[in-house]
Amino acid sequence: MAGSCAGRPLPAGPRSLADALGHALAEPLLALTDLPSFDTAAMDGWAVAGPGPWRLGGAGLLAGEEPGPLGRDTAVPIATGAPVPPGATAVLRREHGEADPARDLLYDRSPGPVCEGQDIRPRGQECRSGEPLLPAGTTVTERVLGLAAAAGYDRLTVHRRPSVELLVLGDELLDRGVPRGGRVRDALGPLLPPWLRGRGAELIGHRRVPDDPGPLGEAVRSSPADVVITTGSTAAGPVDFLHDTLRSVGARLLIDSVAVRPGHPMLLAELPATSDGRARRLVGLPGNPLAAVAGLVTLAEPLLRRLGGRREAGPVRLTATAALPGHPHDTRLLPVFTSGQGVAPLPFDGPAMLRGLALADALAVVPPGGVTAGAAVDVLELPGR
């Protein structure tokens, strides 16, 4: 939904491997060398030349050493990961070899013949130099860092992560203790920051803003973030000042409510640029917790993904194992539990409820009228499961 309104990804630049974690690749990751870059022993044992028995020679080869050539009908001890010497035809595993020091010979005691290339990882088995390893848009995880290092990289060209400021609105919210005196606990303050960080955002601010147009306008006007995310105040209630605030700061509404339940009052606006010309956006999430999560998954997350240069993540098509109730006219986002290729609904799915969401691992995209058992349905993955 937000992709067409997000504009271009944020600028890219080189970063050290450690600093690239969590960013998205701005260009394909190409192998800088063959992997492995030389024939390598896959097991501890002996590098052998020919069918055997073999003459024992040499003190043994360890990882990190560069061996000389191995003569015909000769064997030399070798460690896993060590380069295989030129002339070797196979590696005989330690448990399959019997050395006779008195005669200086090595015998094969393996259950079958030692085939050429046995227990040798040949050069280029994993990839060849210049081969694409990962496409642009891939998120740099710990696993990607390991692959990049193995392929010879010291730095990666990645997009800047979008900076986000979270403004939690509502005078009725409590920061601690049980709900009391007509007030409720702030559930979104603890829920959203780790979710946003896990989705590639650089969270530069998180604060509470009262239901007052003055402080709200100042907070929106002065925020340096690429994306301002607000919770609450998106509807037309007596203290819902967000629309008036956006008009007062000169914002341009791009999305103003959607045909989705829960979450229909969500909005997306283009804010005036910063003094250095940097574009800014505002995502308005509804105040009800499940409705806010619906807006986060369908509006905020795609926007952050686009700005951060990440690949688009579409829904997964699964089968409903039970009927999924829908809204009469709008699309419904329903917390569900997935198992294999099936998806089942969960209770406690009201817009102000989090109990069903805490058990869910996805949101089913239920069209108007619902989905019958056995029918296919799109699901959106939830993080943290």
Buried (B, 14 or more C-beta within 10 A) or exposed (E): BBEEBBEEBBEBEEBEBEEBBBBBBBEEBBBBBBBBBBBBBBBBBBBBBBEBBBBBEBEEBBEEEEBEEBBEBBBBBBBBBBBBBEBBBBBBBBEBBEBEEEEEBBBBEBEEEBEEBBBBBBBBBBBEBEBEBBEBBBBBEEEBBEBBEBBEBEEBBBBBBBBBBBBBBBEBBBEEEEEEEEEBBBBBBEBBBEBBBEBBBBBEBBEBBEBEBEBBBBBBBEBBBBBBBBBBBBBEEEBBBBBEBBEBBEBEBBBBBBEBBBBBBBBBBBBEEEEEEEBBBBBBBBBBBBBBBBBBBBBBBBBBBBBBBBEEEEBBEBBBBBBBEBBEEBBBBBBBBBEEEBBBBBEBBBBEBBBBBEBBBBBBBBBEEBBEEEEEBBBBEBEEE
